[in-house]
Amino acid sequence: MSRERKRIAGPEKLAILKRYLIEKVPISDLCDQYGLQPSQIYNWQTQLFEHGASVFDRKPGRQPGAETSKDRTIGQLQLKLAQKNEVISELMEANVREKKRTGEL
């Protein structure tokens, strides 16, 4: 019997970690309450400590020259389109070579 995967939002993860780290709630109690494995809470803790400094690196408001989500999406789509064009070009080139080899061109 498989269990449905539990999805926990970022703010809830942070609240669970806060209870564990600051309020000193035993991890076994948290796991029982939220239906989690201890390793999951430890993974969240690792992520928090590895990436937590980025909270302090950012300044409030929009930074000059900062890339927006829309700019990032456009850049990703342009890259994807360029890759598709390259693949199509290679396929067309191979097709023309094959037609020349077989005498169709």
C-alpha positions, 0 to 999 in steps of 0.5 A: 500500500503506497502513501500519497506524497505530502506537499508542504509549502515553504512557510510551513517548512520554515515554521516546522524548522522554527519549532525544532530549532528554537522551540526545541520541540523533539523531532519525533513529535514533529514527525508524528504531528506532520507525518514526516520522516526525520531525514526530511526535516534534516534536509530542510535544515541543511537547505536553510543553512546553505541558502539562508545567507541569500536572505541577507544579500538582497536589498528591499525593492528592485535592484538596478540591473536586476533580472526580473522573472519575465526577463529570465523566462524570455531568456530561457525561451530564447535559448530553447528556441536557438537549441531547437533551430540548431537541431532542425538545421542539423537534421535538414543538413543530414537529410540533404546529404542523404538525398544527394547520396541516393541521387534524389537531389 
